[in-house]
Amino acid sequence: MDLDKTDLAALAAVKVVDLSVTVSERLPGTWPGHMTFAHHNWNWFAEVEGPTGKTRSSAPYQTNFFVIDEHCGTHFDAPTHFIPPPDSGLPLASDLGAQTGDKVPLEDLMGPAVVVDVSFLSGQGEPGISPFIEPDHVRAFEDERGALVEGEVVLFRTDWDRYYVEGGEGEKYLSGSLVTQKSPGWPAPSPETAVYLHEKGVKTMGIDAPSIGSAHDGVPVHQEGLGRGMRYVELLTNLSELPVRGAYFVFLPVKIAGSSGGPGRAVALLPEGP
């Protein structure tokens, strides 16, 4: 069906809220132990002396290259991130294990957003331990804000993204709980919460923290949700700028053949009402 001018005007008038973190070598967007993010110049406008010697120039333009883990920065998990392929002979293997990132339908990564504020849990964990977001937290939200319905995208607002900074407080984002274990872990959904959301018809879940998985035991919630065909979007930011309901969530990943997920850009579209 063709869009009329009124429809196009409404689309053009939406407010776009960027929900993506910036990826940088100085920011804590790389999972400890994974390939670290690297971003370097390949060609500059002219040959100049730089910190590592003379910058190469074959023509008057600039281009750079980067090395990035599939789960660095704002990214999504495809089922095959934790579910082995069916011919592997491994536990939990299923057909979903063959669903790589490039095979996940884009429509699964978008939908009406429901922002569930669980920021009261931030800081409540023990060193190296995440406080769980339990089904009762979700039910309490539903009692106050209305039941979740099929097709909605649940975004857990933890406000953990306040630690996504260089140095200092940035240590609390990931390494403080995973490496040194001196800091509490971020709030994370329990496996039971993933099952509860799936039963409500929620296919996509997001969080403004390093992972849907907890700092101390992140595997089970990935197995429970991804094993049911759910999609997880992690390292979001700016969820505090969204209403509880009324925004439309969109995540567009880089289309990488055979990937276990991948980085991309997450946005929320908000109608500009009177």
C-alpha positions as CSV (number, residue, x, y, z in Angstrom):
1,M,0.0,0.0,0.0
2,D,1.4,3.4,-1.0
3,L,2.0,6.0,1.7
4,D,0.1,9.2,1.3
5,K,1.7,12.6,2.0
6,T,0.2,12.6,5.5
7,D,1.9,9.3,6.4
8,L,5.2,10.6,5.0
9,A,4.9,13.8,6.9
10,A,4.3,11.9,10.1
11,L,7.4,9.7,9.5
12,A,9.5,12.8,8.7
13,A,8.3,14.4,12.0
14,V,9.5,11.7,14.4
15,K,12.1,12.4,16.9
16,V,15.1,10.0,16.8
17,V,16.7,9.1,20.1
18,D,20.1,7.4,19.7
19,L,20.4,4.4,22.0
20,S,23.9,3.4,20.9
21,V,27.1,3.8,22.8
22,T,30.2,5.2,21.1
23,V,32.9,2.6,20.4
24,S,36.4,3.7,21.3
25,E,39.7,2.2,22.4
26,R,39.3,4.3,25.5
27,L,35.8,3.2,26.4
28,P,34.8,0.0,28.2
29,G,32.8,-1.6,25.3
30,T,34.9,-4.7,24.9
31,W,34.2,-7.9,26.9
32,P,37.2,-8.8,29.0
33,G,39.2,-11.6,27.3
34,H,37.8,-10.9,23.9
35,M,39.5,-9.3,21.0
36,T,40.0,-5.6,21.9
37,F,38.6,-2.9,19.7
38,A,41.2,-1.2,17.5
39,H,40.7,1.7,15.1
40,H,43.6,3.0,13.0
41,N,44.2,5.2,10.0
42,W,45.0,3.5,6.6
43,N,45.2,6.5,4.3
44,W,45.2,10.3,5.0
45,F,44.9,13.3,2.7
46,A,48.7,13.8,2.7
47,E,51.7,12.2,4.1
48,V,52.3,13.6,7.6
49,E,54.3,12.7,10.6
50,G,52.2,11.0,13.2
51,P,52.7,9.3,16.6
52,T,53.7,6.1,15.0
53,G,55.7,7.5,12.1
54,K,54.7,8.9,8.7
55,T,51.1,8.4,7.7
56,R,50.7,6.8,4.3
57,S,48.9,8.7,1.5
58,S,48.1,7.3,-1.9
59,A,45.5,9.9,-2.7
60,P,43.8,13.0,-1.1
61,Y,41.2,11.2,1.0
62,Q,41.0,9.6,4.5
63,T,40.0,6.1,5.4
64,N,40.5,4.0,8.5
65,F,40.2,0.4,9.5
66,F,39.0,-1.2,12.7
67,V,39.1,-4.6,14.4
68,I,36.0,-5.4,16.5
69,D,34.6,-8.3,18.3
70,E,31.0,-9.3,17.3
71,H,29.9,-8.5,20.8
72,C,31.6,-5.1,21.3
73,G,29.6,-1.9,21.8
74,T,25.9,-1.8,21.1
75,H,25.2,-5.2,19.6
76,F,22.7,-8.1,19.4
77,D,23.0,-11.8,20.2
78,A,21.7,-14.3,17.5
79,P,20.7,-17.7,18.7
80,T,23.9,-19.3,17.6
81,H,25.8,-17.2,20.1
82,F,25.0,-19.8,22.8
83,I,23.0,-22.5,20.9
84,P,25.2,-25.1,19.0
85,P,24.1,-26.1,15.5
86,P,22.0,-29.2,15.1
87,D,24.8,-31.4,13.7
88,S,27.3,-30.6,16.4
89,G,26.3,-33.4,18.8
90,L,26.6,-30.9,21.7
91,P,24.1,-30.4,24.5
92,L,21.3,-27.9,23.7
93,A,22.0,-28.2,20.0
94,S,19.0,-27.3,17.9
95,D,18.0,-25.8,14.5
96,L,18.3,-22.4,16.2
97,G,22.0,-23.0,16.4
98,A,22.1,-22.6,12.6
99,Q,20.5,-19.2,12.8
100,T,23.4,-16.8,12.4
101,G,23.2,-13.1,12.7
102,D,22.7,-12.5,9.0
103,K,19.7,-14.8,9.0
104,V,17.8,-13.1,11.9
105,P,14.9,-11.2,10.3
106,L,15.2,-7.5,10.8
107,E,11.6,-7.2,11.9
108,D,12.5,-9.3,15.0
109,L,14.8,-6.5,16.0
110,M,12.2,-3.7,16.1
111,G,8.9,-3.1,17.7
112,P,6.9,-1.0,20.2
113,A,9.2,-0.3,23.1
114,V,8.3,-0.9,26.8
115,V,10.9,0.6,29.2
116,V,11.0,-1.2,32.5
117,D,12.8,0.8,35.1
118,V,14.8,-1.4,37.4
119,S,17.5,1.2,38.2
120,F,16.7,0.8,41.9
121,L,18.7,-2.5,41.6
122,S,21.9,-0.8,40.5
123,G,24.5,-1.0,43.1
124,Q,22.7,-3.7,45.1
125,G,24.9,-6.6,44.0
126,E,27.8,-7.9,45.9
127,P,31.3,-7.5,44.5
128,G,31.4,-9.5,41.3
129,I,27.7,-10.5,41.7
130,S,24.8,-9.1,39.7
131,P,21.4,-8.5,41.4
132,F,18.8,-10.4,39.3
133,I,15.8,-8.8,37.6
134,E,13.1,-11.3,38.5
135,P,9.7,-12.1,37.1
136,D,8.1,-10.4,40.2
137,H,9.8,-7.2,39.2
138,V,8.2,-7.5,35.7
139,R,4.8,-8.4,37.2
140,A,5.0,-5.4,39.5
141,F,5.6,-3.2,36.5
142,E,2.7,-4.8,34.7
143,D,0.4,-4.2,37.7
144,E,1.2,-0.5,37.5
145,R,1.7,0.1,33.8
146,G,-0.3,-2.6,32.1
147,A,0.4,-6.1,30.9
148,L,3.1,-6.8,28.3
149,V,1.7,-7.9,25.0
150,E,3.0,-10.0,22.1
151,G,5.4,-8.1,19.8
152,E,6.6,-5.5,22.4
153,V,10.3,-5.0,22.8
154,V,11.2,-4.9,26.5
155,L,14.1,-2.6,27.4
156,F,15.4,-2.9,30.9
157,R,16.6,0.5,32.2
158,T,19.3,0.0,34.8
159,D,21.1,3.3,34.4
160,W,24.3,1.3,34.3
161,D,25.3,3.3,31.2
162,R,26.4,6.1,33.6
163,Y,29.6,4.1,34.0
164,Y,30.3,4.0,30.2
165,V,33.0,6.6,30.5
166,E,36.8,6.7,30.1
167,G,38.9,5.7,33.1
168,G,37.9,6.3,36.7
169,E,34.2,5.4,37.1
170,G,34.5,3.5,33.8
171,E,36.2,0.7,35.6
172,K,32.8,-0.1,37.3
173,Y,31.2,-0.8,33.9
174,L,32.8,-4.2,33.2
175,S,36.2,-4.8,34.7
176,G,35.3,-3.9,38.3
177,S,32.9,-6.9,38.5
178,L,34.4,-9.3,35.9
179,V,38.1,-8.8,36.4
180,T,39.0,-7.3,39.7
181,Q,35.6,-8.3,41.3
182,K,35.8,-5.2,43.5
183,S,32.6,-3.7,42.3
184,P,29.0,-4.9,42.2
185,G,27.7,-6.4,39.0
186,W,25.0,-4.7,36.8
187,P,21.4,-5.7,37.2
188,A,20.6,-8.6,34.9
189,P,17.5,-10.7,34.1
190,S,17.3,-14.1,35.7
191,P,16.8,-17.1,33.4
192,E,13.2,-17.3,34.8
193,T,12.6,-13.7,33.6
194,A,13.6,-14.6,30.1
195,V,11.2,-17.5,30.1
196,Y,8.4,-15.3,31.5
197,L,8.9,-12.7,28.8
198,H,9.0,-15.4,26.1
199,E,5.7,-16.8,27.4
200,K,4.2,-13.2,27.2
201,G,5.1,-13.1,23.5
202,V,8.2,-10.9,23.9
203,K,10.8,-11.8,21.3
204,T,13.4,-9.1,21.8
205,M,14.8,-7.8,25.0
206,G,17.4,-5.1,25.5
207,I,19.4,-3.6,28.4
208,D,21.6,-0.5,29.0
209,A,24.3,-2.7,30.7
210,P,27.1,-4.9,29.4
211,S,25.1,-8.0,29.0
212,I,21.7,-9.6,29.5
213,G,23.7,-12.2,31.4
214,S,24.7,-11.5,35.0
215,A,28.3,-10.8,36.0
216,H,28.6,-14.0,38.0
217,D,26.6,-16.5,35.9
218,G,25.7,-15.2,32.5
219,V,25.3,-18.4,30.6
220,P,21.9,-19.7,31.7
221,V,19.8,-16.7,30.7
222,H,21.4,-16.8,27.3
223,Q,20.6,-20.5,26.9
224,E,17.0,-20.1,28.1
225,G,16.2,-17.1,25.9
226,L,18.3,-17.7,22.8
227,G,17.3,-21.3,22.9
228,R,13.7,-20.1,22.5
229,G,14.5,-17.9,19.6
230,M,14.7,-14.6,21.5
231,R,17.0,-11.8,20.5
232,Y,19.1,-9.8,23.0
233,V,20.3,-6.3,22.4
234,E,23.1,-5.2,24.8
235,L,25.0,-2.1,25.7
236,L,22.2,0.3,25.0
237,T,22.2,3.8,26.4
238,N,19.8,6.8,26.9
239,L,16.8,4.7,28.0
240,S,16.1,7.5,30.5
241,E,15.1,9.7,27.5
242,L,12.2,7.3,26.5
243,P,8.7,7.1,27.9
244,V,7.5,3.9,29.4
245,R,5.5,3.3,26.3
246,G,5.1,5.2,23.1
247,A,8.5,4.8,21.4
248,Y,9.3,2.5,18.5
249,F,12.6,0.6,18.9
250,V,14.8,-0.3,16.0
251,F,18.2,-2.1,15.9
252,L,20.0,-2.5,12.6
253,P,23.1,-4.8,12.9
254,V,25.9,-5.0,10.4
255,K,25.0,-8.0,8.2
256,I,27.9,-10.4,8.8
257,A,27.7,-13.9,7.2
258,G,27.9,-16.7,9.7
259,S,28.0,-14.3,12.7
260,S,26.9,-14.9,16.3
261,G,25.3,-11.5,16.3
262,G,27.0,-8.2,15.7
263,P,27.3,-4.5,16.4
264,G,24.9,-1.9,15.0
265,R,22.9,1.2,15.6
266,A,20.0,1.2,18.0
267,V,17.4,4.1,17.9
268,A,14.0,4.9,19.3
269,L,11.5,6.7,17.2
270,L,9.2,9.1,19.0
271,P,6.2,10.8,17.4
272,E,6.3,14.5,17.8
273,G,2.9,15.1,19.3
274,P,1.3,18.4,20.0
